[in-house]
Amino acid sequence: MTRVYQGLTKPLALLLAAASLSACGVVGEGGYIRDRSNDYLKAKSYPRLNIPEELDGKSTEGVMVVPTIRGSVQPPKEFILPRPERVVVRAETNEFRVEKSGQLRWLVTNKPKQEVWPLLVEFWKDNKVPLETTDKAAGIIETDWIRPKSYSEQDVIGQFILGVIGDENDELATDKFKLTIVDSEVPGETRYFLQHVREAHEAVEEGKQVPWEKLAKRTDSLSAGMLNELLLYLTRAAKTSVGLVDQNLPVTDRTFIEQDGNGNPILLIKTGFGLAWTSVADALKAANVRVTDKNRTAGLFYIALDAEQQPVPEKQEEGFFSGILGGDEKEVVTEGQETYQIRLTPFNDEVQVSVERNINTIAPTSVSQQLLQLIKEHLG
């Protein structure tokens, strides 16, 4: 067996040598497959082709020909920019909204008509628009004739009327609006349609009546602008009325324990900072929690917890001293006790109450939950 392998060694070596020699003939500078990346260096340069003098050369013309503009363009002496239509895309709440079908728009709400009616009347009165008809039973409000020029010298109504109707430099134009309340096909909803008509002042003085029923079923730009103003007014009025109702509720009904964006427990009090500060102070006193110091300007109460992280009872015989804007004297925290701080942070129309170990460290979740629940139970 060894002799057979020894006999094949020499032929295999000769085959490998032949393959190497043949590969050199295929690859390389003189082979079939060679590197052509430097062939451009061997390229020859030829002189430019010149047309003989006895022959005529064809002129080259541009593909894109620029036409000659004769005369000069005269820009218009005056250009009136059209007034864009104001559209309310989204209201602050879903109680009122504007719907559209073709060229007709209307206001929709699910609030009772008897609740919305006073707001509709106040909308016109607040903007000093005189009313000619207010029929609550029929659900109709019709304004008097409005002359934009007569309101231009007044601050409030001038800005409102001219902003919605627009100043078209026509002193003889007068406008009139009619608001009609219609029950919707959807149970519990009511629709409010606003119509507008513009007449010459002379026709109004002659006592011309407006044929509201014969007007086209469409909402022009002036009606759409006034309808948007009405939508914003009703939305703000509804939000204000809800806030007034909330203010009449006791503090306990406006207090909730929630979590902030980091998942830490907070006590949410839906009231102003002054009432929240007083309520938390009374709650700590009612819960017999020792307050070592407080700073109303920073919104901080400092309390003491014992070694078991339980609130230290207040010492009735010693009491504590703290000024309204922060006291200079603090009660001494004895050994084994630790000071925590309760922070009140106003945010819009509410106050967030949180518990901190110090200004840089949030209190443990169990401690925060216990203290906030204790405060909530003793509010009011």
Stockholm file with secondary structure:
# STOCKHOLM 1.0

chainA/1-380         MTRVYQGLTKPLALLLAAASLSACGVVGEGGYIRDRSNDYLKAKSYPRLNIPEELDGKSTEGVMVVPTIRGSVQPPKEFILPRPERVVVRAETNEFRVEKSGQLRWLVTNKPKQEVWPLLVEFWKDNKVPLETTDKAAGIIETDWIRPKSYSEQDVIGQFILGVIGDENDELATDKFKLTIVDSEVPGETRYFLQHVREAHEAVEEGKQVPWEKLAKRTDSLSAGMLNELLLYLTRAAKTSVGLVDQNLPVTDRTFIEQDGNGNPILLIKTGFGLAWTSVADALKAANVRVTDKNRTAGLFYIALDAEQQPVPEKQEEGFFSGILGGDEKEVVTEGQETYQIRLTPFNDEVQVSVERNINTIAPTSVSQQLLQLIKEHLG
#=GR chainA/1-380 SS CHHHHHHHHHHHHHHHHHHHHHHHHHBSTTSSBCCCTTGGGGCCCCCCCCCCTTSCCCCCCCSSCCCCCCSCCCCCSCCCCCCCCCCCCCCSSSSEEEEEETTEEEEEECSCHHHHHHHHHHHHHHTTCCEEEEETTTTEEEECCBCHHHHTTSSHHHHHHHHHTCCCSCTTEEEEEEEEEEECSSTTCEEEEEEEEEEEHHHHHTTCCCCGGGSCSCCCHHHHHHHHHHHHHHHHHHHHHHHHHHHTSCGGGGEEEEECTTSCEEEEECSCHHHHHHHHHHHHHHTTBCEEEEETTTTEEEEEECTTSCBCBCCTTTCCCCCTTCCSCCCCCCTTCEEEEEEEEEETTEEEEEEEEETTEECCHHHHHHHHHHHHHTCC
#=GC SS_cons         CHHHHHHHHHHHHHHHHHHHHHHHHHBSTTSSBCCCTTGGGGCCCCCCCCCCTTSCCCCCCCSSCCCCCCSCCCCCSCCCCCCCCCCCCCCSSSSEEEEEETTEEEEEECSCHHHHHHHHHHHHHHTTCCEEEEETTTTEEEECCBCHHHHTTSSHHHHHHHHHTCCCSCTTEEEEEEEEEEECSSTTCEEEEEEEEEEEHHHHHTTCCCCGGGSCSCCCHHHHHHHHHHHHHHHHHHHHHHHHHHHTSCGGGGEEEEECTTSCEEEEECSCHHHHHHHHHHHHHHTTBCEEEEETTTTEEEEEECTTSCBCBCCTTTCCCCCTTCCSCCCCCCTTCEEEEEEEEEETTEEEEEEEEETTEECCHHHHHHHHHHHHHTCC
//
